[in-house]
Amino acid sequence: MLLKALWIFGALFFTYAVVMQYNDPDPLVWMSLYGIVAIANVAALAGRLSPRWIAVATLPHLVYGLMLSPYLLRTSLHAFQTMGMKNDLEELVRESWGTVVCVLWMTGLFFYARHLAVRKSSEAIA
């Protein structure tokens, strides 16, 4: 029950994130990245979570996150105090943290999907 609530929250949160990217300087990138995570949560709710799919779907987040990783070192509270874009550095800091959130969420989904796959295969053997 707790996991279902978490997946519902994830689906709603990441769908909201997709909608909020509409006026972003690079909306298609972020709508796609957040959309993938939203879809993964819906797949979890439907019981159709595949560790292989999660791993492949996480790759764009990892690649973009690595490209933005230098900006993690420039993190400041100032970058998160307002919703608007004051300058490019603040935007890049927030985007780098966005990839971190996506990768961590997808990692959790991956380990859960892997757990289910291992349990299912051990039940099939027994």
DSSP file (Angstrom, degrees, kcal/mol; ACC not computed):
  #  RESIDUE AA STRUCTURE BP1 BP2  ACC     N-H-->O    O-->H-N    N-H-->O    O-->H-N    TCO  KAPPA ALPHA  PHI   PSI    X-CA   Y-CA   Z-CA
    1    1 A M     >        0   0    0      0, 0.0     4,-2.1     0, 0.0     5,-0.2   0.000 360.0 360.0 360.0 -42.2    0.0    0.0    0.0
    2    2 A L  H  >  +     0   0    0      1,-0.2     4,-2.1     2,-0.2     5,-0.1   0.898 360.0  50.4 -63.7 -40.3    2.8    2.4    0.9
    3    3 A L  H  > S+     0   0    0      2,-0.2     4,-2.5     1,-0.2    -1,-0.2   0.902 108.2  52.5 -65.2 -39.8    4.6    1.7   -2.4
    4    4 A K  H  > S+     0   0    0      1,-0.2     4,-2.5     2,-0.2    -1,-0.2   0.917 109.4  49.4 -61.3 -42.1    1.3    2.3   -4.4
    5    5 A A  H  X S+     0   0    0     -4,-2.1     4,-2.5     1,-0.2    -1,-0.2   0.892 110.8  50.8 -62.7 -39.2    1.0    5.7   -2.6
    6    6 A L  H  X S+     0   0    0     -4,-2.1     4,-2.7     2,-0.2    -2,-0.2   0.902 111.0  47.7 -65.5 -41.1    4.6    6.5   -3.5
    7    7 A W  H  X S+     0   0    0     -4,-2.5     4,-2.9     2,-0.2    -2,-0.2   0.877 111.0  50.8 -68.6 -37.6    4.0    5.6   -7.1
    8    8 A I  H  X S+     0   0    0     -4,-2.5     4,-2.6     2,-0.2     5,-0.2   0.940 112.2  47.5 -63.4 -45.7    0.8    7.7   -7.3
    9    9 A F  H  X S+     0   0    0     -4,-2.5     4,-3.4     1,-0.2     5,-0.2   0.937 113.2  48.9 -58.4 -46.5    2.8   10.6   -5.8
   10   10 A G  H  X S+     0   0    0     -4,-2.7     4,-2.7     2,-0.2     5,-0.3   0.908 110.9  49.2 -61.0 -43.7    5.6   10.0   -8.3
   11   11 A A  H  X S+     0   0    0     -4,-2.9     4,-1.7     2,-0.2    -1,-0.2   0.931 117.1  41.6 -61.9 -45.4    3.2    9.9  -11.2
   12   12 A L  H  X S+     0   0    0     -4,-2.6     4,-2.5    -5,-0.2    -2,-0.2   0.925 116.1  48.9 -68.4 -44.7    1.5   13.1  -10.1
   13   13 A F  H  X S+     0   0    0     -4,-3.4     4,-2.1    -5,-0.2    -2,-0.2   0.936 115.3  42.1 -62.0 -48.6    4.7   14.9   -9.2
   14   14 A F  H  X S+     0   0    0     -4,-2.7     4,-1.8    -5,-0.2    -1,-0.2   0.804 113.0  53.4 -74.8 -27.3    6.6   14.1  -12.4
   15   15 A T  H  X S+     0   0    0     -4,-1.7     4,-2.1    -5,-0.3    -1,-0.2   0.910 109.4  49.5 -67.4 -41.8    3.5   14.9  -14.5
   16   16 A Y  H  X S+     0   0    0     -4,-2.5     4,-2.3     1,-0.2    -2,-0.2   0.902 108.7  53.3 -60.0 -41.3    3.3   18.2  -12.8
   17   17 A A  H  X S+     0   0    0     -4,-2.1     4,-0.8     2,-0.2    -1,-0.2   0.884 106.3  53.0 -62.0 -38.7    7.0   18.7  -13.5
   18   18 A V  H >< S+     0   0    0     -4,-1.8     3,-1.0     1,-0.2    -2,-0.2   0.949 110.6  46.6 -59.9 -48.7    6.3   18.0  -17.2
   19   19 A V  H >< S+     0   0    0     -4,-2.1     3,-1.5     1,-0.3    -2,-0.2   0.880 107.9  56.5 -62.7 -39.2    3.6   20.7  -17.3
   20   20 A M  H >< S+     0   0    0     -4,-2.3     3,-0.5     1,-0.3    -1,-0.3   0.683  96.5  65.7 -68.4 -17.1    5.8   23.2  -15.5
   21   21 A Q  G X< S+     0   0    0     -3,-1.0     3,-2.0    -4,-0.8    -1,-0.3   0.499  70.6 100.1 -83.6  -2.4    8.4   22.9  -18.2
   22   22 A Y  G <  S+     0   0    0     -3,-1.5    -1,-0.2     1,-0.3    -2,-0.1   0.864  90.7  34.3 -52.1 -42.4    6.2   24.4  -20.9
   23   23 A N  G <  S+     0   0    0     -3,-0.5    -1,-0.3    -4,-0.2    -2,-0.1   0.191  92.0 122.0-102.0  17.6    7.8   27.8  -20.6
   24   24 A D  S <  S-     0   0    0     -3,-2.0     4,-0.1     1,-0.1    -3,-0.0  -0.401  75.7-114.9 -73.5 154.4   11.3   26.5  -19.9
   25   25 A P  S    S+     0   0    0      0, 0.0    -1,-0.1     0, 0.0    -4,-0.0   0.817 116.8  27.8 -60.2 -29.3   14.2   27.5  -22.2
   26   26 A D  S  > S+     0   0    0      1,-0.1     4,-1.6    -5,-0.1     3,-0.3  -0.555  76.7 159.5-129.1  68.7   14.6   23.9  -23.2
   27   27 A P  H  >  +     0   0    0      0, 0.0     4,-3.1     0, 0.0     5,-0.3   0.853  68.0  56.1 -65.5 -37.9   11.1   22.4  -22.7
   28   28 A L  H  > S+     0   0    0      1,-0.2     4,-1.9     2,-0.2     5,-0.2   0.891 106.8  50.6 -64.7 -38.4   11.3   19.3  -24.9
   29   29 A V  H  > S+     0   0    0     -3,-0.3     4,-2.4     2,-0.2    -1,-0.2   0.964 118.1  37.4 -60.8 -51.9   14.4   18.0  -23.0
   30   30 A W  H  X S+     0   0    0     -4,-1.6     4,-2.6     2,-0.2     5,-0.4   0.845 113.4  54.8 -75.7 -33.7   12.8   18.4  -19.6
   31   31 A M  H  X S+     0   0    0     -4,-3.1     4,-1.9    -5,-0.2    -1,-0.2   0.906 112.8  45.9 -62.9 -38.6    9.3   17.4  -20.6
   32   32 A S  H  X S+     0   0    0     -4,-1.9     4,-2.3    -5,-0.3    -2,-0.2   0.940 113.8  47.1 -67.5 -47.8   10.8   14.2  -22.0
   33   33 A L  H  X S+     0   0    0     -4,-2.4     4,-1.3     1,-0.2    -2,-0.2   0.941 118.6  39.4 -62.8 -48.3   13.0   13.5  -18.9
   34   34 A Y  H  X S+     0   0    0     -4,-2.6     4,-2.3     1,-0.2    -1,-0.2   0.857 113.1  57.7 -69.7 -33.7   10.3   14.1  -16.4
   35   35 A G  H  X S+     0   0    0     -4,-1.9     4,-2.7    -5,-0.4    -2,-0.2   0.881 101.7  54.8 -63.2 -38.9    7.8   12.3  -18.6
   36   36 A I  H  X S+     0   0    0     -4,-2.3     4,-2.1     1,-0.2    -1,-0.2   0.914 109.8  46.6 -60.0 -43.3    9.8    9.2  -18.6
   37   37 A V  H  X S+     0   0    0     -4,-1.3     4,-1.8     2,-0.2    -2,-0.2   0.898 111.3  51.6 -68.5 -39.4    9.8    9.1  -14.8
   38   38 A A  H  X S+     0   0    0     -4,-2.3     4,-1.9     1,-0.2    -2,-0.2   0.930 110.9  48.3 -61.0 -44.8    6.1    9.8  -14.7
   39   39 A I  H  X S+     0   0    0     -4,-2.7     4,-2.6     1,-0.2    -2,-0.2   0.877 107.4  56.1 -63.5 -38.2    5.5    6.9  -17.2
   40   40 A A  H  X S+     0   0    0     -4,-2.1     4,-2.0     1,-0.2    -1,-0.2   0.880 107.2  49.5 -62.2 -37.5    7.7    4.6  -15.1
   41   41 A N  H  X S+     0   0    0     -4,-1.8     4,-2.3     2,-0.2    -1,-0.2   0.892 110.2  49.8 -68.3 -39.1    5.5    5.3  -12.0
   42   42 A V  H  X S+     0   0    0     -4,-1.9     4,-2.0     2,-0.2    -2,-0.2   0.899 109.7  52.1 -64.9 -39.7    2.4    4.5  -14.0
   43   43 A A  H  <>S+     0   0    0     -4,-2.6     5,-2.9     2,-0.2     4,-0.4   0.893 108.5  51.1 -62.4 -39.6    4.0    1.3  -15.2
   44   44 A A  H ><5S+     0   0    0     -4,-2.0     3,-1.1     1,-0.2    -2,-0.2   0.914 109.4  50.3 -63.5 -42.4    4.8    0.4  -11.5
   45   45 A L  H 3<5S+     0   0    0     -4,-2.3    -1,-0.2     1,-0.3    -2,-0.2   0.862 110.9  49.3 -62.5 -35.5    1.1    1.1  -10.6
   46   46 A A  T 3<5S-     0   0    0     -4,-2.0    -1,-0.3    -5,-0.1    -2,-0.2   0.491 114.8-117.2 -82.7  -3.2    0.0   -1.2  -13.5
   47   47 A G  T < 5S+     0   0    0     -3,-1.1    -3,-0.2    -4,-0.4    -2,-0.1   0.767  83.3 117.4  73.6  25.5    2.4   -3.9  -12.3
   48   48 A R      < +     0   0    0     -5,-2.9     2,-0.5    -6,-0.2    -4,-0.2  -0.216  32.0 144.3-118.5  41.0    4.3   -3.7  -15.6
   49   49 A L        -     0   0    0     -6,-0.2     3,-0.1    -5,-0.2    -9,-0.0  -0.707  26.9-170.5 -87.2 126.0    7.7   -2.7  -14.3
   50   50 A S     >  -     0   0    0     -2,-0.5     4,-2.7     1,-0.1     5,-0.2  -0.969  21.2-148.2-118.0 126.0   10.7   -4.1  -16.1
   51   51 A P  H  > S+     0   0    0      0, 0.0     4,-2.4     0, 0.0     5,-0.2   0.881 102.1  52.1 -59.4 -36.1   14.2   -3.7  -14.7
   52   52 A R  H  > S+     0   0    0      2,-0.2     4,-2.4     1,-0.2     5,-0.2   0.935 110.5  46.8 -65.7 -45.7   15.6   -3.7  -18.2
   53   53 A W  H  > S+     0   0    0      1,-0.2     4,-3.0     2,-0.2     5,-0.2   0.921 112.5  50.2 -62.2 -43.8   13.2   -0.9  -19.3
   54   54 A I  H  X S+     0   0    0     -4,-2.7     4,-1.4     1,-0.2    -1,-0.2   0.921 110.6  49.9 -60.7 -43.6   14.0    1.1  -16.2
   55   55 A A  H  X S+     0   0    0     -4,-2.4     4,-0.7    -5,-0.2     3,-0.2   0.928 114.9  43.0 -61.8 -45.4   17.7    0.8  -16.9
   56   56 A V  H >< S+     0   0    0     -4,-2.4     3,-0.9     1,-0.2    -2,-0.2   0.907 112.9  52.6 -66.9 -41.2   17.4    1.9  -20.5
   57   57 A A  H 3< S+     0   0    0     -4,-3.0     4,-0.4     1,-0.2    -1,-0.2   0.723 105.3  56.3 -68.9 -20.5   15.0    4.7  -19.6
   58   58 A T  H 3X S+     0   0    0     -4,-1.4     4,-2.2    -3,-0.2     3,-0.4   0.688  85.5  83.7 -82.8 -19.2   17.4    6.0  -17.0
   59   59 A L  H <X S+     0   0    0     -3,-0.9     4,-2.8    -4,-0.7     5,-0.2   0.888  87.2  50.7 -55.3 -45.9   20.2    6.4  -19.5
   60   60 A P  H  > S+     0   0    0      0, 0.0     4,-2.5     0, 0.0     5,-0.3   0.887 110.8  51.0 -61.5 -34.7   19.2    9.8  -20.9
   61   61 A H  H  > S+     0   0    0     -4,-0.4     4,-2.4    -3,-0.4    -2,-0.2   0.909 112.0  46.8 -65.6 -41.8   18.9   11.1  -17.3
   62   62 A L  H  X S+     0   0    0     -4,-2.2     4,-2.5     2,-0.2     5,-0.2   0.927 113.4  47.5 -65.8 -45.3   22.4    9.8  -16.5
   63   63 A V  H  X S+     0   0    0     -4,-2.8     4,-1.9     2,-0.2    -2,-0.2   0.949 116.9  41.9 -62.6 -49.4   24.0   11.3  -19.7
   64   64 A Y  H  X S+     0   0    0     -4,-2.5     4,-1.8    -5,-0.2    -1,-0.2   0.885 113.6  54.3 -66.6 -37.1   22.4   14.7  -19.3
   65   65 A G  H  X S+     0   0    0     -4,-2.4     4,-1.0    -5,-0.3    -1,-0.2   0.891 107.3  49.9 -62.5 -39.8   23.2   14.6  -15.5
   66   66 A L  H  < S+     0   0    0     -4,-2.5     3,-0.3     1,-0.2    -1,-0.2   0.881 109.1  52.5 -66.1 -36.9   26.8   13.9  -16.3
   67   67 A M  H  < S+     0   0    0     -4,-1.9    -1,-0.2     1,-0.2    -2,-0.2   0.866 117.5  37.9 -65.0 -34.4   26.9   16.8  -18.7
   68   68 A L  H >< S+     0   0    0     -4,-1.8     3,-2.0     1,-0.2     4,-0.4   0.510  87.3 102.5 -92.8  -5.8   25.4   19.1  -16.0
   69   69 A S  G >X  +     0   0    0     -4,-1.0     3,-1.6    -3,-0.3     4,-0.6   0.780  69.3  64.9 -55.7 -33.4   27.3   17.6  -13.1
   70   70 A P  G >4 S+     0   0    0      0, 0.0     3,-0.7     0, 0.0     4,-0.3   0.819  95.9  60.9 -59.5 -25.6   29.9   20.4  -12.8
   71   71 A Y  G X4 S+     0   0    0     -3,-2.0     3,-0.9     1,-0.2    -2,-0.2   0.677  86.1  73.7 -76.3 -16.0   27.0   22.7  -11.9
   72   72 A L  G X4 S+     0   0    0     -3,-1.6     3,-1.4    -4,-0.4    -1,-0.2   0.866  92.4  56.7 -60.9 -34.4   26.3   20.7   -8.8
   73   73 A L  G << S+     0   0    0     -3,-0.7    -1,-0.3    -4,-0.6    -2,-0.2   0.689 101.5  56.9 -70.3 -17.2   29.4   22.2   -7.3
   74   74 A R  G <  S+     0   0    0     -3,-0.9    -1,-0.3    -4,-0.3    -2,-0.2   0.258  78.7 138.8 -96.0  11.0   28.0   25.7   -7.9
   75   75 A T    <   +     0   0    0     -3,-1.4     2,-0.3    18,-0.1    -3,-0.1  -0.300  22.0 164.4 -61.8 135.3   24.9   24.9   -5.8
   76   76 A S    >   -     0   0    0     14,-0.1     3,-0.8     1,-0.1     4,-0.4  -0.969  49.9-115.4-144.2 159.8   23.7   27.7   -3.5
   77   77 A L  G >  S+     0   0    0     -2,-0.3     3,-1.5     1,-0.2     4,-0.5   0.829 112.3  68.6 -63.1 -30.5   20.5   28.4   -1.7
   78   78 A H  G >  S+     0   0    0      1,-0.3     3,-1.0     2,-0.2     4,-0.4   0.840  90.5  60.8 -58.3 -34.5   20.1   31.4   -3.9
   79   79 A A  G <  S+     0   0    0     -3,-0.8    -1,-0.3     1,-0.2    -2,-0.2   0.734 111.4  39.4 -66.2 -21.7   19.4   29.2   -6.9
   80   80 A F  G <  S+     0   0    0     -3,-1.5    -1,-0.2    -4,-0.4    -2,-0.2   0.337  90.8  87.9-111.2   5.7   16.4   27.7   -5.2
   81   81 A Q  S <  S+     0   0    0     -3,-1.0     2,-0.3    -4,-0.5    -2,-0.1   0.742  93.2  34.9 -79.4 -22.3   14.9   30.8   -3.5
   82   82 A T        -     0   0    0     -4,-0.4     4,-0.1     2,-0.2    -1,-0.0  -0.892  66.1-140.2-128.9 160.5   12.8   31.9   -6.5
   83   83 A M  S    S+     0   0    0     -2,-0.3    -1,-0.1     2,-0.1    -2,-0.0   0.767  79.5  83.5 -87.5 -28.5   10.9   30.1   -9.2
   84   84 A G  S    S-     0   0    0      1,-0.1     2,-0.8     2,-0.0    -2,-0.2  -0.244  88.5-105.2 -74.9 163.8   11.9   32.4  -12.0
   85   85 A M        +     0   0    0      1,-0.2     3,-0.1     5,-0.0    -1,-0.1  -0.807  38.2 171.3 -92.8 111.9   15.2   32.3  -14.0
   86   86 A K        -     0   0    0     -2,-0.8     2,-0.3     1,-0.3    -1,-0.2   0.867  67.8 -12.7 -85.3 -40.7   17.5   35.0  -12.8
   87   87 A N     >  -     0   0    0      1,-0.1     4,-1.7     0, 0.0    -1,-0.3  -0.965  69.7 -99.7-154.7 169.3   20.5   33.9  -14.8
   88   88 A D  H  > S+     0   0    0     -2,-0.3     4,-2.5     1,-0.2     5,-0.2   0.858 116.0  57.9 -63.1 -37.0   21.9   30.9  -16.7
   89   89 A L  H  > S+     0   0    0      1,-0.2     4,-2.4     2,-0.2    -1,-0.2   0.929 106.6  47.6 -61.9 -45.8   24.0   29.6  -13.8
   90   90 A E  H  > S+     0   0    0      1,-0.2     4,-2.3     2,-0.2    -1,-0.2   0.898 111.9  51.1 -62.5 -39.6   21.0   29.3  -11.5
   91   91 A E  H  X S+     0   0    0     -4,-1.7     4,-2.4     1,-0.2    -1,-0.2   0.918 111.0  47.6 -62.5 -43.9   19.0   27.5  -14.2
   92   92 A L  H  X S+     0   0    0     -4,-2.5     4,-2.3     2,-0.2    -2,-0.2   0.858 110.1  52.6 -68.6 -35.4   21.9   25.0  -14.8
   93   93 A V  H  X S+     0   0    0     -4,-2.4     4,-1.9     2,-0.2    -2,-0.2   0.944 112.1  45.4 -63.0 -47.3   22.2   24.4  -11.0
   94   94 A R  H  X S+     0   0    0     -4,-2.3     4,-1.9     1,-0.2    -2,-0.2   0.891 112.5  51.4 -64.6 -38.9   18.5   23.6  -10.8
   95   95 A E  H  X S+     0   0    0     -4,-2.4     4,-1.9     2,-0.2    -1,-0.2   0.897 107.0  53.3 -65.3 -39.1   18.6   21.4  -13.9
   96   96 A S  H  X S+     0   0    0     -4,-2.3     4,-1.5     1,-0.2    -1,-0.2   0.912 110.8  46.8 -62.5 -40.7   21.6   19.4  -12.5
   97   97 A W  H  X S+     0   0    0     -4,-1.9     4,-2.4     1,-0.2    -1,-0.2   0.820 106.1  60.2 -69.8 -30.0   19.6   18.7   -9.4
   98   98 A G  H  X S+     0   0    0     -4,-1.9     4,-2.2     1,-0.2    -1,-0.2   0.898 105.1  47.9 -61.5 -40.2   16.6   17.8  -11.5
   99   99 A T  H  X S+     0   0    0     -4,-1.9     4,-2.8     2,-0.2     5,-0.2   0.878 109.2  54.0 -68.8 -36.0   18.6   15.0  -13.1
  100  100 A V  H  X S+     0   0    0     -4,-1.5     4,-2.6     2,-0.2     5,-0.2   0.939 109.2  48.0 -61.2 -46.6   19.7   13.9   -9.6
  101  101 A V  H  X S+     0   0    0     -4,-2.4     4,-2.4     1,-0.2    -2,-0.2   0.928 113.5  47.7 -59.8 -45.8   16.1   13.6   -8.5
  102  102 A C  H  X S+     0   0    0     -4,-2.2     4,-2.7     2,-0.2     5,-0.2   0.928 113.0  47.4 -62.2 -46.2   15.2   11.7  -11.7
  103  103 A V  H  X S+     0   0    0     -4,-2.8     4,-2.3     1,-0.2    -2,-0.2   0.914 112.9  48.7 -64.9 -42.6   18.1    9.3  -11.4
  104  104 A L  H  X S+     0   0    0     -4,-2.6     4,-2.0    -5,-0.2    -1,-0.2   0.917 113.0  47.5 -63.7 -42.2   17.5    8.6   -7.7
  105  105 A W  H  X S+     0   0    0     -4,-2.4     4,-2.1    -5,-0.2    -2,-0.2   0.934 113.7  46.9 -64.0 -45.4   13.8    8.0   -8.3
  106  106 A M  H  X S+     0   0    0     -4,-2.7     4,-2.7     1,-0.2    -1,-0.2   0.846 108.2  57.0 -66.4 -32.9   14.4    5.7  -11.2
  107  107 A T  H  X S+     0   0    0     -4,-2.3     4,-2.5    -5,-0.2    -1,-0.2   0.917 106.4  49.5 -63.2 -42.9   17.1    3.8   -9.2
  108  108 A G  H  X S+     0   0    0     -4,-2.0     4,-1.9     1,-0.2    -2,-0.2   0.922 112.2  47.4 -60.8 -44.2   14.5    3.1   -6.6
  109  109 A L  H  X S+     0   0    0     -4,-2.1     4,-2.7     1,-0.2    -2,-0.2   0.890 110.5  53.5 -63.4 -39.2   12.1    1.8   -9.2
  110  110 A F  H  X S+     0   0    0     -4,-2.7     4,-2.9     2,-0.2     5,-0.2   0.941 108.9  47.2 -61.3 -48.2   14.9   -0.3  -10.8
  111  111 A F  H  X S+     0   0    0     -4,-2.5     4,-2.2     1,-0.2    -1,-0.2   0.870 113.4  48.7 -65.8 -34.9   15.7   -2.0   -7.5
  112  112 A Y  H  X S+     0   0    0     -4,-1.9     4,-2.3    -5,-0.2    -1,-0.2   0.933 112.7  47.6 -67.5 -44.5   12.1   -2.7   -6.8
  113  113 A A  H  X S+     0   0    0     -4,-2.7     4,-2.3     1,-0.2    -2,-0.2   0.892 112.3  50.3 -62.6 -39.4   11.6   -4.1  -10.3
  114  114 A R  H  X S+     0   0    0     -4,-2.9     4,-2.6     2,-0.2     5,-0.2   0.913 108.5  52.4 -64.6 -42.6   14.7   -6.2   -9.9
  115  115 A H  H  X S+     0   0    0     -4,-2.2     4,-2.4     1,-0.2    -2,-0.2   0.921 111.0  47.0 -58.5 -45.7   13.5   -7.5   -6.6
  116  116 A L  H  X S+     0   0    0     -4,-2.3     4,-2.7     2,-0.2    -1,-0.2   0.900 111.6  50.9 -63.7 -41.3   10.2   -8.6   -8.2
  117  117 A A  H  X S+     0   0    0     -4,-2.3     4,-2.3     2,-0.2    -2,-0.2   0.908 111.9  46.6 -64.7 -42.0   12.0  -10.2  -11.1
  118  118 A V  H  X S+     0   0    0     -4,-2.6     4,-2.2     2,-0.2    -1,-0.2   0.916 113.9  48.3 -66.0 -42.6   14.2  -12.2   -8.8
  119  119 A R  H  X S+     0   0    0     -4,-2.4     4,-1.9    -5,-0.2    -2,-0.2   0.905 111.7  49.8 -64.5 -40.9   11.3  -13.3   -6.7
  120  120 A K  H  X S+     0   0    0     -4,-2.7     4,-1.7     1,-0.2    -2,-0.2   0.907 112.2  47.1 -65.2 -41.4    9.3  -14.3   -9.7
  121  121 A S  H  X S+     0   0    0     -4,-2.3     4,-1.6     1,-0.2    -1,-0.2   0.860 111.4  50.6 -70.8 -34.1   12.1  -16.4  -11.1
  122  122 A S  H  X S+     0   0    0     -4,-2.2     4,-1.8     1,-0.2    -1,-0.2   0.853 110.2  50.6 -71.9 -31.8   12.8  -18.1   -7.8
  123  123 A E  H  < S+     0   0    0     -4,-1.9    -2,-0.2     2,-0.2    -1,-0.2   0.849 108.3  52.9 -69.6 -34.0    9.1  -18.9   -7.5
  124  124 A A  H  < S+     0   0    0     -4,-1.7    -2,-0.2     1,-0.2    -1,-0.2   0.848 110.3  47.8 -69.5 -33.2    9.1  -20.4  -11.0
  125  125 A I  H  <        0   0    0     -4,-1.6    -2,-0.2     1,-0.2    -1,-0.2   0.882 360.0 360.0 -73.5 -38.7   12.0  -22.6  -10.1
  126  126 A A     <        0   0    0     -4,-1.8    -1,-0.2    -5,-0.1    -2,-0.2   0.481 360.0 360.0 -72.0 360.0   10.5  -23.9   -6.9
